[in-house]
Each structure stands twice: as structure tokens, then as C-alpha cells.
């Protein structure tokens, strides 16, 4: 049986539950709990931090803060264009590539757009 093709533009990206975006002053970070067994040993015996903080640029923080489980990729692009403009007409390509990178780390889950 052939797989049904899914249009990424209609998909709704959501950050996984234990991830959060925080602001500290002018910087934004994606905070990730370190749960791997090897990391737990490092935390306990080598006094490593229990969370990783990934520094985000302004555009990355803008997108990750808007992953609310309601907006699909097309709606995120509209918000992105309103905030940052789209002079080079590449905002959708950059947005999709950013989401693919975040997804490659396993930090996203995807929901289908509800059918009307």
C-alpha cells in the first residue's frame, strides 16, 4: 500500500512537552532536560547541569514561541513575514528548514490540520 503524501505546509508543529523557551534578559534559550543515563551519571558525579540551554537567535525564538498546537506552517510563515518581512521571498524556505533541523533533534511532534 502506498503511503499518503503529507503536505508540510498543512502540518501543525508542536514542541515536545518537556521543552520550553525562556527569556533571560535579551537572550532566548531552548531548555532541554538531560535524561539520558550517561548524562545522569555526568550530572551526579561530575556536577554537570541537569538542563541544556540552547541559545536561540531572534528569529528562532520567535518561531518556537509560536508553536502552540493551533497554527500550521503556513500561518507561522504569515506571522514571521509580518514581524521580519520577506524581501528576498525565501521566508518559507528558511522556516521549513529551521523546523526540519529542530525536528531532526526530536524536539517536535507534528499534528495534522483538522479537516473541515
N, CA, C and O atoms as a GROMACS GRO file, in nm:
protein
  464
    1UNK      N    1   0.084  -0.116   0.000
    1UNK     CA    2   0.000   0.000   0.000
    1UNK      C    3   0.089   0.123   0.000
    1UNK      O    4   0.185   0.131   0.077
    2UNK      N    5   0.059   0.218  -0.085
    2UNK     CA    6   0.138   0.341  -0.096
    2UNK      C    7   0.106   0.435   0.020
    2UNK      O    8  -0.008   0.445   0.065
    3UNK      N    9   0.210   0.502   0.066
    3UNK     CA   10   0.189   0.599   0.174
    3UNK      C   11   0.124   0.725   0.118
    3UNK      O   12   0.155   0.769   0.007
    4UNK      N   13   0.036   0.780   0.195
    4UNK     CA   14  -0.030   0.903   0.155
    4UNK      C   15   0.069   1.018   0.174
    4UNK      O   16   0.131   1.030   0.279
    5UNK      N   17   0.083   1.102   0.073
    5UNK     CA   18   0.174   1.216   0.082
    5UNK      C   19   0.113   1.322   0.173
    5UNK      O   20  -0.006   1.352   0.166
    6UNK      N   21   0.198   1.378   0.258
    6UNK     CA   22   0.155   1.479   0.353
    6UNK      C   23   0.221   1.610   0.315
    6UNK      O   24   0.342   1.616   0.294
    7UNK      N   25   0.143   1.715   0.306
    7UNK     CA   26   0.195   1.846   0.276
    7UNK      C   27   0.242   1.912   0.405
    7UNK      O   28   0.161   1.934   0.496
    8UNK      N   29   0.370   1.942   0.415
    8UNK     CA   30   0.428   2.000   0.536
    8UNK      C   31   0.363   2.134   0.570
    8UNK      O   32   0.353   2.169   0.687
    9UNK      N   33   0.321   2.208   0.470
    9UNK     CA   34   0.260   2.339   0.492
    9UNK      C   35   0.133   2.328   0.576
    9UNK      O   36   0.100   2.419   0.652
   10UNK      N   37   0.061   2.217   0.563
   10UNK     CA   38  -0.064   2.197   0.637
   10UNK      C   39  -0.043   2.135   0.775
   10UNK      O   40  -0.137   2.127   0.854
   11UNK      N   41   0.079   2.092   0.804
   11UNK     CA   42   0.107   2.027   0.933
   11UNK      C   43   0.121   2.132   1.044
   11UNK      O   44   0.157   2.247   1.018
   12UNK      N   45   0.091   2.090   1.166
   12UNK     CA   46   0.099   2.177   1.282
   12UNK      C   47   0.214   2.129   1.370
   12UNK      O   48   0.204   2.023   1.433
   13UNK      N   49   0.326   2.206   1.377
   13UNK     CA   50   0.438   2.166   1.462
   13UNK      C   51   0.414   2.207   1.607
   13UNK      O   52   0.358   2.313   1.634
   14UNK      N   53   0.456   2.121   1.700
   14UNK     CA   54   0.441   2.147   1.844
   14UNK      C   55   0.570   2.104   1.912
   14UNK      O   56   0.623   1.996   1.884
   15UNK      N   57   0.621   2.188   2.003
   15UNK     CA   58   0.736   2.148   2.084
   15UNK      C   59   0.694   2.036   2.177
   15UNK      O   60   0.583   2.037   2.229
   16UNK      N   61   0.782   1.940   2.199
   16UNK     CA   62   0.751   1.832   2.292
   16UNK      C   63   0.733   1.888   2.433
   16UNK      O   64   0.783   1.996   2.465
   17UNK      N   65   0.661   1.814   2.517
   17UNK     CA   66   0.614   1.862   2.647
   17UNK      C   67   0.725   1.916   2.738
   17UNK      O   68   0.707   2.021   2.799
   18UNK      N   69   0.836   1.848   2.748
   18UNK     CA   70   0.936   1.885   2.846
   18UNK      C   71   1.034   1.991   2.797
   18UNK      O   72   1.133   2.019   2.864
   19UNK      N   73   1.006   2.049   2.682
   19UNK     CA   74   1.090   2.156   2.628
   19UNK      C   75   1.021   2.289   2.647
   19UNK      O   76   0.898   2.299   2.639
   20UNK      N   77   1.101   2.391   2.672
   20UNK     CA   78   1.042   2.523   2.686
   20UNK      C   79   1.139   2.629   2.637
   20UNK      O   80   1.260   2.610   2.640
   21UNK      N   81   1.084   2.740   2.593
   21UNK     CA   82   1.163   2.855   2.551
   21UNK      C   83   1.154   2.957   2.662
   21UNK      O   84   1.045   2.996   2.703
   22UNK      N   85   1.270   3.001   2.710
   22UNK     CA   86   1.273   3.102   2.817
   22UNK      C   87   1.352   3.223   2.770
   22UNK      O   88   1.439   3.212   2.684
   23UNK      N   89   1.320   3.338   2.828
   23UNK     CA   90   1.393   3.461   2.802
   23UNK      C   91   1.472   3.498   2.926
   23UNK      O   92   1.419   3.497   3.037
   24UNK      N   93   1.598   3.531   2.906
   24UNK     CA   94   1.683   3.581   3.013
   24UNK      C   95   1.745   3.709   2.962
   24UNK      O   96   1.841   3.707   2.884
   25UNK      N   97   1.691   3.820   3.006
   25UNK     CA   98   1.740   3.948   2.954
   25UNK      C   99   1.704   3.959   2.807
   25UNK      O  100   1.588   3.946   2.769
   26UNK      N  101   1.805   3.984   2.725
   26UNK     CA  102   1.782   3.998   2.582
   26UNK      C  103   1.800   3.867   2.506
   26UNK      O  104   1.779   3.863   2.385
   27UNK      N  105   1.840   3.761   2.576
   27UNK     CA  106   1.865   3.632   2.512
   27UNK      C  107   1.748   3.538   2.534
   27UNK      O  108   1.679   3.544   2.636
   28UNK      N  109   1.726   3.450   2.437
   28UNK     CA  110   1.625   3.345   2.448
   28UNK      C  111   1.695   3.211   2.438
   28UNK      O  112   1.792   3.195   2.364
   29UNK      N  113   1.644   3.114   2.515
   29UNK     CA  114   1.704   2.981   2.519
   29UNK      C  115   1.596   2.875   2.508
   29UNK      O  116   1.484   2.892   2.555
   30UNK      N  117   1.632   2.764   2.443
   30UNK     CA  118   1.551   2.644   2.445
   30UNK      C  119   1.610   2.557   2.556
   30UNK      O  120   1.726   2.518   2.549
   31UNK      N  121   1.530   2.526   2.656
   31UNK     CA  122   1.578   2.450   2.772
   31UNK      C  123   1.536   2.304   2.755
   31UNK      O  124   1.418   2.274   2.734
   32UNK      N  125   1.637   2.214   2.765
   32UNK     CA  126   1.616   2.072   2.742
   32UNK      C  127   1.666   1.995   2.863
   32UNK      O  128   1.781   2.010   2.904
   33UNK      N  129   1.580   1.911   2.919
   33UNK     CA  130   1.619   1.828   3.032
   33UNK      C  131   1.711   1.717   2.985
   33UNK      O  132   1.688   1.656   2.881
   34UNK      N  133   1.816   1.692   3.061
   34UNK     CA  134   1.912   1.586   3.027
   34UNK      C  135   1.869   1.458   3.098
   34UNK      O  136   1.887   1.445   3.220
   35UNK      N  137   1.812   1.362   3.021
   35UNK     CA  138   1.755   1.241   3.080
   35UNK      C  139   1.830   1.114   3.042
   35UNK      O  140   1.803   1.008   3.099
   36UNK      N  141   1.922   1.122   2.950
   36UNK     CA  142   1.999   1.008   2.906
   36UNK      C  143   2.074   0.947   3.025
   36UNK      O  144   2.125   1.023   3.108
   37UNK      N  145   2.084   0.814   3.036
   37UNK     CA  146   2.155   0.753   3.150
   37UNK      C  147   2.299   0.802   3.166
   37UNK      O  148   2.346   0.821   3.279
   38UNK      N  149   2.370   0.820   3.057
   38UNK     CA  150   2.507   0.870   3.067
   38UNK      C  151   2.508   1.014   3.117
   38UNK      O  152   2.593   1.051   3.197
   39UNK      N  153   2.414   1.093   3.069
   39UNK     CA  154   2.404   1.231   3.117
   39UNK      C  155   2.371   1.236   3.265
   39UNK      O  156   2.421   1.322   3.337
   40UNK      N  157   2.286   1.143   3.312
   40UNK     CA  158   2.252   1.140   3.454
   40UNK      C  159   2.375   1.111   3.539
   40UNK      O  160   2.390   1.166   3.648
   41UNK      N  161   2.464   1.025   3.490
   41UNK     CA  162   2.589   0.998   3.562
   41UNK      C  163   2.675   1.124   3.565
   41UNK      O  164   2.732   1.159   3.669
   42UNK      N  165   2.683   1.192   3.452
   42UNK     CA  166   2.761   1.316   3.446
   42UNK      C  167   2.704   1.421   3.540
   42UNK      O  168   2.778   1.495   3.604
   43UNK      N  169   2.573   1.429   3.548
   43UNK     CA  170   2.508   1.526   3.637
   43UNK      C  171   2.542   1.494   3.782
   43UNK      O  172   2.575   1.583   3.860
   44UNK      N  173   2.533   1.366   3.816
   44UNK     CA  174   2.552   1.327   3.956
   44UNK      C  175   2.698   1.332   3.999
   44UNK      O  176   2.730   1.388   4.104
   45UNK      N  177   2.788   1.274   3.920
   45UNK     CA  178   2.926   1.260   3.965
   45UNK      C  179   3.018   1.374   3.920
   45UNK      O  180   3.116   1.404   3.987
   46UNK      N  181   2.987   1.436   3.808
   46UNK     CA  182   3.074   1.542   3.757
   46UNK      C  183   3.011   1.680   3.772
   46UNK      O  184   3.062   1.779   3.718
   47UNK      N  185   2.901   1.686   3.846
   47UNK     CA  186   2.834   1.813   3.876
   47UNK      C  187   2.798   1.892   3.750
   47UNK      O  188   2.812   2.014   3.746
   48UNK      N  189   2.751   1.821   3.649
   48UNK     CA  190   2.706   1.885   3.526
   48UNK      C  191   2.564   1.939   3.548
   48UNK      O  192   2.492   1.890   3.634
   49UNK      N  193   2.524   2.039   3.470
   49UNK     CA  194   2.387   2.092   3.484
   49UNK      C  195   2.283   1.989   3.439
   49UNK      O  196   2.310   1.908   3.350
   50UNK      N  197   2.166   1.992   3.502
   50UNK     CA  198   2.059   1.898   3.471
   50UNK      C  199   1.983   1.936   3.344
   50UNK      O  200   1.904   1.857   3.292
   51UNK      N  201   2.006   2.057   3.295
   51UNK     CA  202   1.938   2.104   3.175
   51UNK      C  203   2.040   2.161   3.078
   51UNK      O  204   2.142   2.218   3.118
   52UNK      N  205   2.011   2.145   2.950
   52UNK     CA  206   2.091   2.211   2.847
   52UNK      C  207   2.016   2.335   2.803
   52UNK      O  208   1.893   2.333   2.790
   53UNK      N  209   2.089   2.442   2.780
   53UNK     CA  210   2.029   2.565   2.730
   53UNK      C  211   2.086   2.593   2.592
   53UNK      O  212   2.206   2.618   2.577
   54UNK      N  213   2.000   2.589   2.492
   54UNK     CA  214   2.038   2.616   2.355
   54UNK      C  215   2.007   2.763   2.327
   54UNK      O  216   1.892   2.805   2.336
   55UNK      N  217   2.109   2.840   2.292
   55UNK     CA  218   2.091   2.982   2.263
   55UNK      C  219   2.020   2.997   2.129
   55UNK      O  220   2.060   2.938   2.030
   56UNK      N  221   1.914   3.077   2.127
   56UNK     CA  222   1.835   3.098   2.006
   56UNK      C  223   1.855   3.240   1.955
   56UNK      O  224   1.870   3.334   2.032
   57UNK      N  225   1.856   3.254   1.823
   57UNK     CA  226   1.856   3.389   1.767
   57UNK      C  227   1.714   3.443   1.773
   57UNK      O  228   1.621   3.372   1.812
   58UNK      N  229   1.696   3.567   1.734
   58UNK     CA  230   1.566   3.634   1.744
   58UNK      C  231   1.460   3.560   1.661
   58UNK      O  232   1.348   3.540   1.707
   59UNK      N  233   1.497   3.521   1.540
   59UNK     CA  234   1.401   3.454   1.453
   59UNK      C  235   1.364   3.316   1.504
   59UNK      O  236   1.247   3.277   1.500
   60UNK      N  237   1.462   3.239   1.552
   60UNK     CA  238   1.435   3.106   1.606
   60UNK      C  239   1.346   3.112   1.729
   60UNK      O  240   1.253   3.032   1.743
   61UNK      N  241   1.373   3.207   1.818
   61UNK     CA  242   1.289   3.224   1.937
   61UNK      C  243   1.148   3.264   1.898
   61UNK      O  244   1.050   3.216   1.956
   62UNK      N  245   1.136   3.352   1.799
   62UNK     CA  246   1.005   3.396   1.751
   62UNK      C  247   0.922   3.277   1.705
   62UNK      O  248   0.804   3.265   1.741
   63UNK      N  249   0.981   3.190   1.625
   63UNK     CA  250   0.908   3.074   1.573
   63UNK      C  251   0.874   2.975   1.684
   63UNK      O  252   0.760   2.933   1.696
   64UNK      N  253   0.973   2.939   1.767
   64UNK     CA  254   0.948   2.837   1.870
   64UNK      C  255   0.844   2.882   1.972
   64UNK      O  256   0.771   2.799   2.026
   65UNK      N  257   0.836   3.011   2.000
   65UNK     CA  258   0.734   3.062   2.093
   65UNK      C  259   0.594   3.052   2.036
   65UNK      O  260   0.496   3.054   2.110
   66UNK      N  261   0.583   3.042   1.904
   66UNK     CA  262   0.452   3.038   1.840
   66UNK      C  263   0.405   2.896   1.806
   66UNK      O  264   0.302   2.880   1.741
   67UNK      N  265   0.478   2.797   1.847
   67UNK     CA  266   0.436   2.658   1.823
   67UNK      C  267   0.335   2.619   1.931
   67UNK      O  268   0.370   2.554   2.030
   68UNK      N  269   0.211   2.660   1.910
   68UNK     CA  270   0.107   2.645   2.011
   68UNK      C  271   0.015   2.527   1.987
   68UNK      O  272  -0.076   2.504   2.067
   69UNK      N  273   0.035   2.452   1.880
   69UNK     CA  274  -0.052   2.339   1.851
   69UNK      C  275  -0.176   2.378   1.774
   69UNK      O  276  -0.262   2.294   1.748
   70UNK      N  277  -0.186   2.504   1.736
   70UNK     CA  278  -0.302   2.553   1.661
   70UNK      C  279  -0.261   2.599   1.522
   70UNK      O  280  -0.330   2.571   1.424
   71UNK      N  281  -0.148   2.670   1.513
   71UNK     CA  282  -0.104   2.727   1.386
   71UNK      C  283  -0.026   2.625   1.304
   71UNK      O  284   0.062   2.556   1.355
   72UNK      N  285  -0.060   2.618   1.176
   72UNK     CA  286   0.016   2.532   1.086
   72UNK      C  287   0.134   2.611   1.030
   72UNK      O  288   0.151   2.729   1.062
   73UNK      N  289   0.215   2.550   0.947
   73UNK     CA  290   0.337   2.612   0.895
   73UNK      C  291   0.303   2.736   0.812
   73UNK      O  292   0.374   2.836   0.819
   74UNK      N  293   0.197   2.731   0.734
   74UNK     CA  294   0.159   2.846   0.651
   74UNK      C  295   0.123   2.966   0.739
   74UNK      O  296   0.160   3.079   0.707
   75UNK      N  297   0.052   2.943   0.848
   75UNK     CA  298   0.016   3.052   0.939
   75UNK      C  299   0.138   3.106   1.013
   75UNK      O  300   0.147   3.225   1.040
   76UNK      N  301   0.232   3.017   1.045
   76UNK     CA  302   0.357   3.063   1.106
   76UNK      C  303   0.435   3.152   1.011
   76UNK      O  304   0.496   3.250   1.053
   77UNK      N  305   0.432   3.118   0.882
   77UNK     CA  306   0.502   3.200   0.783
   77UNK      C  307   0.442   3.340   0.776
   77UNK      O  308   0.516   3.438   0.763
   78UNK      N  309   0.311   3.350   0.783
   78UNK     CA  310   0.246   3.481   0.780
   78UNK      C  311   0.291   3.564   0.899
   78UNK      O  312   0.326   3.681   0.883
   79UNK      N  313   0.291   3.505   1.018
   79UNK     CA  314   0.338   3.576   1.138
   79UNK      C  315   0.484   3.619   1.123
   79UNK      O  316   0.520   3.731   1.158
   80UNK      N  317   0.566   3.529   1.070
   80UNK     CA  318   0.708   3.557   1.050
   80UNK      C  319   0.726   3.674   0.953
   80UNK      O  320   0.808   3.763   0.978
   81UNK      N  321   0.651   3.674   0.844
   81UNK     CA  322   0.662   3.781   0.745
   81UNK      C  323   0.618   3.915   0.802
   81UNK      O  324   0.677   4.018   0.770
   82UNK      N  325   0.515   3.916   0.887
   82UNK     CA  326   0.470   4.039   0.949
   82UNK      C  327   0.577   4.097   1.041
   82UNK      O  328   0.593   4.218   1.049
   83UNK      N  329   0.649   4.011   1.110
   83UNK     CA  330   0.750   4.056   1.205
   83UNK      C  331   0.882   4.091   1.139
   83UNK      O  332   0.946   4.190   1.178
   84UNK      N  333   0.926   4.013   1.041
   84UNK     CA  334   1.061   4.028   0.986
   84UNK      C  335   1.065   4.067   0.839
   84UNK      O  336   1.172   4.098   0.786
   85UNK      N  337   0.951   4.067   0.772
   85UNK     CA  338   0.949   4.100   0.631
   85UNK      C  339   0.989   3.980   0.545
   85UNK      O  340   1.029   3.875   0.596
   86UNK      N  341   0.978   3.999   0.415
   86UNK     CA  342   1.010   3.891   0.321
   86UNK      C  343   1.063   3.949   0.191
   86UNK      O  344   1.012   3.920   0.083
   87UNK      N  345   1.166   4.033   0.202
   87UNK     CA  346   1.220   4.099   0.084
   87UNK      C  347   1.279   4.001  -0.016
   87UNK      O  348   1.265   4.020  -0.137
   88UNK      N  349   1.344   3.896   0.032
   88UNK     CA  350   1.408   3.800  -0.060
   88UNK      C  351   1.315   3.685  -0.099
   88UNK      O  352   1.355   3.597  -0.175
   89UNK      N  353   1.193   3.685  -0.048
   89UNK     CA  354   1.092   3.583  -0.077
   89UNK      C  355   1.139   3.441  -0.046
   89UNK      O  356   1.101   3.346  -0.114
   90UNK      N  357   1.221   3.428   0.057
   90UNK     CA  358   1.272   3.298   0.098
   90UNK      C  359   1.230   3.262   0.240
   90UNK      O  360   1.284   3.167   0.298
   91UNK      N  361   1.136   3.336   0.297
   91UNK     CA  362   1.100   3.311   0.437
   91UNK      C  363   1.040   3.172   0.457
   91UNK      O  364   1.069   3.108   0.558
   92UNK      N  365   0.959   3.125   0.364
   92UNK     CA  366   0.901   2.991   0.379
   92UNK      C  367   1.009   2.885   0.376
   92UNK      O  368   1.006   2.790   0.455
   93UNK      N  369   1.104   2.899   0.285
   93UNK     CA  370   1.213   2.801   0.275
   93UNK      C  371   1.296   2.801   0.404
   93UNK      O  372   1.332   2.694   0.453
   94UNK      N  373   1.327   2.920   0.458
   94UNK     CA  374   1.405   2.927   0.583
   94UNK      C  375   1.326   2.870   0.700
   94UNK      O  376   1.381   2.800   0.784
   95UNK      N  377   1.196   2.899   0.704
   95UNK     CA  378   1.111   2.848   0.812
   95UNK      C  379   1.104   2.696   0.808
   95UNK      O  380   1.120   2.630   0.911
   96UNK      N  381   1.081   2.640   0.691
   96UNK     CA  382   1.073   2.495   0.677
   96UNK      C  383   1.206   2.430   0.713
   96UNK      O  384   1.207   2.327   0.781
   97UNK      N  385   1.316   2.487   0.669
   97UNK     CA  386   1.448   2.430   0.701
   97UNK      C  387   1.474   2.436   0.851
   97UNK      O  388   1.527   2.341   0.908
   98UNK      N  389   1.438   2.547   0.916
   98UNK     CA  390   1.454   2.558   1.061
   98UNK      C  391   1.373   2.450   1.132
   98UNK      O  392   1.423   2.385   1.224
   99UNK      N  393   1.248   2.432   1.091
   99UNK     CA  394   1.164   2.330   1.154
   99UNK      C  395   1.219   2.190   1.129
   99UNK      O  396   1.209   2.104   1.216
  100UNK      N  397   1.276   2.166   1.012
  100UNK     CA  398   1.336   2.035   0.983
  100UNK      C  399   1.456   2.010   1.075
  100UNK      O  400   1.474   1.898   1.123
  101UNK      N  401   1.536   2.112   1.099
  101UNK     CA  402   1.652   2.096   1.187
  101UNK      C  403   1.606   2.069   1.329
  101UNK      O  404   1.659   1.979   1.394
  102UNK      N  405   1.509   2.145   1.378
  102UNK     CA  406   1.458   2.124   1.514
  102UNK      C  407   1.397   1.984   1.524
  102UNK      O  408   1.416   1.917   1.625
  103UNK      N  409   1.326   1.941   1.421
  103UNK     CA  410   1.265   1.808   1.420
  103UNK      C  411   1.371   1.698   1.417
  103UNK      O  412   1.351   1.591   1.476
  104UNK      N  413   1.482   1.722   1.349
  104UNK     CA  414   1.587   1.620   1.341
  104UNK      C  415   1.646   1.587   1.479
  104UNK      O  416   1.698   1.477   1.499
  105UNK      N  417   1.639   1.680   1.572
  105UNK     CA  418   1.684   1.655   1.709
  105UNK      C  419   1.576   1.585   1.793
  105UNK      O  420   1.601   1.547   1.907
  106UNK      N  421   1.458   1.567   1.736
  106UNK     CA  422   1.349   1.501   1.808
  106UNK      C  423   1.277   1.593   1.904
  106UNK      O  424   1.216   1.546   2.000
  107UNK      N  425   1.281   1.721   1.880
  107UNK     CA  426   1.220   1.818   1.970
  107UNK      C  427   1.079   1.859   1.929
  107UNK      O  428   1.013   1.932   2.002
  108UNK      N  429   1.033   1.813   1.813
  108UNK     CA  430   0.900   1.847   1.765
  108UNK      C  431   0.813   1.724   1.752
  108UNK      O  432   0.862   1.613   1.732
  109UNK      N  433   0.684   1.746   1.763
  109UNK     CA  434   0.588   1.646   1.719
  109UNK      C  435   0.495   1.719   1.623
  109UNK      O  436   0.479   1.840   1.631
  110UNK      N  437   0.434   1.644   1.534
  110UNK     CA  438   0.353   1.702   1.427
  110UNK      C  439   0.209   1.656   1.440
  110UNK      O  440   0.182   1.539   1.465
  111UNK      N  441   0.118   1.748   1.422
  111UNK     CA  442  -0.025   1.717   1.420
  111UNK      C  443  -0.079   1.749   1.282
  111UNK      O  444  -0.029   1.839   1.214
  112UNK      N  445  -0.181   1.676   1.242
  112UNK     CA  446  -0.245   1.703   1.114
  112UNK      C  447  -0.343   1.818   1.130
  112UNK      O  448  -0.402   1.837   1.236
  113UNK      N  449  -0.358   1.892   1.023
  113UNK     CA  450  -0.456   2.002   1.021
  113UNK      C  451  -0.595   1.939   1.028
  113UNK      O  452  -0.624   1.846   0.953
  114UNK      N  453  -0.681   1.990   1.116
  114UNK     CA  454  -0.816   1.933   1.124
  114UNK      C  455  -0.893   1.955   0.993
  114UNK      O  456  -0.885   2.060   0.931
  115UNK      N  457  -0.966   1.854   0.954
  115UNK     CA  458  -1.046   1.862   0.831
  115UNK      C  459  -1.176   1.934   0.861
  115UNK      O  460  -1.240   1.909   0.963
  116UNK      N  461  -1.216   2.023   0.770
  116UNK     CA  462  -1.341   2.098   0.790
  116UNK      C  463  -1.459   2.021   0.737
  116UNK      O  464  -1.572   2.069   0.745
   0.00000   0.00000   0.00000
